Amino acid sequence: MGEKQETNPSQEQPTLPRQYGDLVGSDSAKKTIWHDLVGLTVEEAERKIKEEMPGAEIQVVQPDCFVTMDFKRNRIRLFLDSSGLIARAPRIG
């Protein structure tokens, strides 16, 4: 009961990633944001993203909908305007 537990101070804690590339990993797509897709239809945007990032999980977000703030390195959200076109540049996350 009165035993003292020893800790091992020589074990180094891993450092947190400092760059975006460290977060998404080296096997991910080089492109992280698609500015050129703003104003396109969902179908056109999906096709272009899948050409550059075949394993992408694409989520379509309707106007005035909320999304979670978690980060997924294979997810790309397509935010739509009221006419059904891409409203802002899709990005990884």
N, C-alpha and C positions, 0 to 999 in steps of 0.2 A: 504494500500500500504506500509506503513511504519511499518507494524506489524512484530514482531519478532517471528520466528518459533523456538519452543523449540525442542531439541532433547532429547532423553531419554538415558543418558549415563549408566544407570543401566542395560540395556539389554546387555547380554554377547554375543559376536560373537562366533559361533561354531568353534571349532578347526578343522584344516584340518587333514585328516587321516595320520597316521604316518607309518603304516605298510601295506604291500600288502594285507593282509586279510581284512583290513578295506576298501580297495578300491573295492574288488570283492564281499564282503558281506559274511555272515556266511552260507548262503544257497548254496554257490557255491561248485564246486568240490574241494577236498583236493589237488589234483594234479594240478599243474599249467604249467608244462612243460613235454614233452614226449621225452626224449633223445633216448629211445629204438626204436623209429619209423624211425630214419634216415636210409635210404637205402631200406625201404619198398615201396610197391606200394600205390597209393592213396586209393584203395579199402581196403587194409589191415589196413592202418592208420586210415581211417574213422571208420572202424568196432571197432578197439580198443578204439578209443576216445569215440565213442557213448556208449560203454559198461561202461565206467567210468563216462561219462558226457552226459546223454541222451538228454539234451536240447541244446547241442552245435550247433552253427551255423558254419559250416566248409566252408572255402573259399580256393579254389585251386589257387595258384599263379604260373604262368608259368615263366620260366627263363627270366630275363631281363625286367620283368614287374614292375611297381611301385605300391605302396599301400599308402593309407592315414595313417596318424600317430595318428588317434583317437584311443581311448581305449574302447573296448566293452567287458564286462565281460563274455559274452557267446560265443564270437567268437574265433575260432582257425584257423589260416592260415597254409596251407600246401604249403611250398615253394619247387618247383620241380627243379631237375637238367635237363640237356638236354636229358637224357634217360627216363624221366618221373617218376623218383623215388624221395622220400623225401630227400631234400638236407640239411636241417637244422632242428634242434629239434623244433617241433610245440609247441606253447605256447599260453596261454590265452591272449587275448588282441585284 
